[in-house]
């Protein structure tokens, strides 16, 4: 057998091994279980490494399980420790290897919006303790924080954009009606989905606010509502007009 044929066979052999290694024998549809007990008492650096999802599991997680694994990431709570939520997400993103995997999934939007729809904004908040309400609000904010990332909002088709925008606007109205529970901080993620979608679509009334109102620029860029309810009202009013235009395209 000639040298060229041997080389070709070797290349095929290693290619086949690589394919077998990268392909999953079966999809894992269970949320990754982080080693919380083993991580007790460890340093921050050690915990970060211990909470990395092993590659052979990471690539085989279904997108649904992957999203839930990102949301339940033990250090996701750190999203609240920075001066703004975008900075908080960036901090968590640098630790958790699940997000980079998620960005590469072709069905990430469909799975995210499906899970987002399962969240109950109409629950009887008065029937729960402040702690229970706080935990559930945090869960909602985690979903919205991920959806508000440009890796999700970029390149949405018009039908997907309408579906998301209508849902986010409806949910923002529910938060607004329960402002005594949510406050402006609880509205930052929902408003960010709306404002960033309009920003990406170059919706001129929003762009005008962005260019002339520093508080709107800060909100779109950093997901922070320094302007309080004034910025919330602007975003909601602009959203009504934008949605009408979007549906008429």
C-alpha positions as CSV (number, residue, x, y, z in Angstrom):
1,X,0.0,0.0,0.0
2,X,1.4,3.4,-1.0
3,X,2.3,6.2,1.4
4,X,-0.5,8.4,0.2
5,X,-3.1,5.7,0.7
6,X,-1.8,5.0,4.3
7,X,-1.9,8.7,5.0
8,X,-5.5,8.9,3.8
9,X,-6.5,5.9,5.9
10,X,-4.9,7.4,9.0
11,X,-6.7,10.7,8.4
12,X,-10.0,8.9,8.1
13,X,-9.3,6.8,11.2
14,X,-8.6,9.9,13.4
15,X,-11.6,11.7,11.9
16,X,-13.8,8.8,12.7
17,X,-12.5,8.7,16.3
18,X,-13.1,12.4,16.6
19,X,-16.7,12.1,15.4
20,X,-17.4,9.2,17.8
21,X,-16.0,11.3,20.6
22,X,-18.0,14.4,19.8
23,X,-21.2,12.7,19.1
24,X,-23.4,11.6,22.0
25,X,-24.8,8.1,22.2
26,X,-27.9,9.6,23.8
27,X,-29.1,13.0,24.7
28,X,-29.1,13.9,28.4
29,X,-32.4,15.4,29.3
30,X,-31.7,15.9,33.0
31,X,-30.4,19.1,34.7
32,X,-26.8,18.8,35.6
33,X,-26.3,18.2,39.3
34,X,-23.5,20.5,40.6
35,X,-21.2,19.1,43.3
36,X,-22.5,21.4,46.0
37,X,-21.5,19.3,49.0
38,X,-18.0,18.6,47.7
39,X,-17.5,22.4,47.1
40,X,-18.2,23.4,50.7
41,X,-15.3,25.1,52.3
42,X,-13.4,25.4,49.0
43,X,-11.9,28.7,47.7
44,X,-13.8,30.7,45.1
45,X,-11.3,29.6,42.4
46,X,-11.8,25.9,43.4
47,X,-15.5,26.2,43.3
48,X,-15.5,27.8,39.9
49,X,-13.5,24.8,38.5
50,X,-15.7,22.3,40.3
51,X,-18.8,23.8,38.9
52,X,-17.6,23.5,35.3
53,X,-19.9,21.1,33.5
54,X,-17.7,18.3,32.1
55,X,-17.3,18.5,28.3
56,X,-18.6,15.0,27.7
57,X,-21.8,15.9,29.6
58,X,-22.0,19.6,28.4
59,X,-22.3,18.8,24.7
60,X,-24.8,16.0,25.3
61,X,-27.3,18.0,27.4
62,X,-30.5,18.7,25.6
63,X,-31.0,22.4,25.1
64,X,-33.9,22.4,27.7
65,X,-31.6,20.7,30.3
66,X,-28.7,23.1,29.4
67,X,-30.8,26.2,30.0
68,X,-32.1,24.9,33.3
69,X,-28.5,23.9,34.2
70,X,-27.4,27.5,33.5
71,X,-30.3,29.0,35.5
72,X,-29.5,26.7,38.4
73,X,-25.7,27.4,38.3
74,X,-24.7,27.8,41.9
75,X,-23.0,31.1,41.4
76,X,-25.8,32.6,39.4
77,X,-26.7,34.6,42.5
78,X,-23.6,36.8,41.7
79,X,-25.6,38.5,39.0
80,X,-26.8,40.8,41.8
81,X,-23.4,41.6,43.2
82,X,-22.2,44.1,40.5
83,X,-23.4,47.7,40.1
84,X,-25.5,46.7,37.1
85,X,-27.2,43.4,35.9
86,X,-25.3,43.3,32.6
87,X,-22.0,43.4,34.6
88,X,-23.4,40.8,36.9
89,X,-24.3,38.5,34.0
90,X,-20.8,39.0,32.5
91,X,-19.3,37.9,35.8
92,X,-21.3,34.7,35.9
93,X,-20.7,34.1,32.2
94,X,-17.0,34.1,32.7
95,X,-17.4,31.3,35.3
96,X,-20.1,29.1,33.8
97,X,-19.2,27.2,30.7
98,X,-22.9,26.4,30.0
99,X,-23.6,29.8,28.3
100,X,-21.1,29.5,25.5
101,X,-22.5,26.1,24.7
102,X,-26.0,27.6,24.8
103,X,-25.2,30.4,22.3
104,X,-24.2,27.7,19.8
105,X,-27.5,25.8,20.0
106,X,-29.8,26.4,17.0
107,X,-33.0,25.9,19.1
108,X,-32.0,28.1,22.0
109,X,-34.6,30.7,21.4
110,X,-37.5,28.3,21.0
111,X,-36.5,26.5,24.2
112,X,-36.0,29.7,26.1
113,X,-39.3,31.2,25.2
114,X,-41.1,27.9,26.0
115,X,-39.6,27.9,29.5
116,X,-40.3,31.6,29.9
117,X,-44.0,31.0,29.1
118,X,-44.2,28.5,31.9
119,X,-43.5,31.1,34.5
120,X,-46.5,32.3,36.5
121,X,-46.7,36.1,36.6
122,X,-50.4,35.9,37.7
123,X,-49.8,33.8,40.8
124,X,-51.4,35.0,44.1
125,X,-48.4,36.8,45.4
126,X,-50.1,37.6,48.7
127,X,-50.4,33.8,49.5
128,X,-46.7,33.5,49.7
129,X,-44.1,34.7,52.1
130,X,-41.7,37.5,51.2
131,X,-38.9,34.9,50.9
132,X,-40.9,32.7,48.6
133,X,-41.9,35.6,46.4
134,X,-38.3,36.8,46.3
135,X,-37.0,33.4,45.2
136,X,-39.6,33.1,42.5
137,X,-38.9,36.7,41.3
138,X,-35.3,35.8,41.1
139,X,-36.1,32.8,39.0
140,X,-38.1,35.0,36.6
141,X,-35.2,37.6,36.4
142,X,-32.7,34.8,35.6
143,X,-34.8,33.7,32.6
144,X,-35.2,37.3,31.4
145,X,-31.5,38.2,32.0
146,X,-30.5,35.4,29.6
147,X,-33.1,36.3,27.0
148,X,-32.0,39.9,27.1
149,X,-28.5,39.1,25.9
150,X,-27.7,40.1,22.4
151,X,-26.7,36.5,21.6
152,X,-30.4,35.7,21.9
153,X,-31.9,38.9,20.5
154,X,-29.7,39.1,17.4
155,X,-31.1,37.8,14.1
156,X,-34.6,36.9,15.3
157,X,-37.1,36.4,12.5
158,X,-40.1,38.8,12.5
159,X,-42.5,36.1,13.9
160,X,-40.1,35.2,16.7
161,X,-39.6,38.9,17.5
162,X,-43.3,39.5,17.7
163,X,-43.8,36.5,19.9
164,X,-41.1,37.5,22.3
165,X,-41.9,41.2,22.3
166,X,-45.6,40.7,23.0
167,X,-44.9,38.3,25.8
168,X,-42.3,40.5,27.4
169,X,-44.6,43.6,27.1
170,X,-47.5,41.7,28.7
171,X,-45.2,40.5,31.5
172,X,-43.9,44.1,32.0
173,X,-47.4,45.3,32.4
174,X,-48.0,42.7,35.1
175,X,-44.9,43.8,36.9
176,X,-46.0,47.4,36.6
177,X,-49.3,46.6,38.1
178,X,-47.5,44.9,41.1
179,X,-44.8,47.6,41.4
180,X,-45.0,47.2,45.2
181,X,-43.6,43.7,44.8
182,X,-41.2,44.2,41.9
183,X,-39.9,47.7,42.3
184,X,-37.8,49.2,39.4
185,X,-35.0,46.7,40.0
186,X,-37.3,43.8,39.3
187,X,-38.4,45.5,36.1
188,X,-34.9,45.9,34.7
189,X,-34.7,42.6,32.9
190,X,-38.1,42.8,31.3
191,X,-37.6,46.4,30.2
192,X,-34.2,45.4,28.8
193,X,-35.7,42.8,26.5
194,X,-38.0,45.5,25.2
195,X,-35.5,48.3,24.8
196,X,-32.8,46.2,23.4
197,X,-35.1,44.6,20.8
198,X,-36.1,48.1,19.7
199,X,-32.5,49.2,19.7
200,X,-31.4,46.4,17.5
201,X,-34.3,47.1,15.1
202,X,-33.2,50.7,14.9
203,X,-36.6,51.9,16.0
204,X,-36.1,55.7,15.7
205,X,-38.1,56.9,18.7
206,X,-36.0,54.6,20.9
207,X,-32.8,55.6,19.2
208,X,-33.6,59.3,19.8
209,X,-34.1,58.6,23.5
210,X,-30.9,56.6,23.5
211,X,-28.9,59.4,21.9
212,X,-30.4,62.2,24.0
213,X,-31.3,60.7,27.3
214,X,-28.3,59.4,29.2
215,X,-30.6,57.3,31.5
216,X,-31.9,55.4,28.5
217,X,-28.4,54.8,27.2
218,X,-27.4,53.4,30.6
219,X,-30.5,51.2,30.7
220,X,-30.0,49.7,27.2
221,X,-26.2,49.3,27.7
222,X,-26.1,48.0,31.3
223,X,-29.7,46.9,32.1
224,X,-29.9,49.4,34.8
225,X,-32.9,51.7,35.6
226,X,-31.3,54.7,37.2
227,X,-34.1,56.8,36.0
228,X,-36.6,54.8,37.9
229,X,-40.2,54.7,36.8
230,X,-39.7,57.6,34.3
231,X,-37.5,55.3,32.1
232,X,-39.9,52.4,32.6
233,X,-42.8,54.5,31.3
234,X,-40.8,55.7,28.3
235,X,-39.9,52.1,27.4
236,X,-43.5,50.9,27.8
237,X,-45.0,53.7,25.8
238,X,-42.4,53.2,23.0
239,X,-43.1,49.5,23.1
240,X,-46.7,49.9,22.3
241,X,-45.9,51.9,19.1
242,X,-43.1,49.6,18.2
243,X,-45.3,46.5,18.5
244,X,-47.9,48.0,16.2
245,X,-45.2,48.8,13.6
246,X,-43.7,45.3,14.0
247,X,-47.0,43.6,13.3
248,X,-47.6,45.7,10.2
249,X,-44.3,44.7,8.6
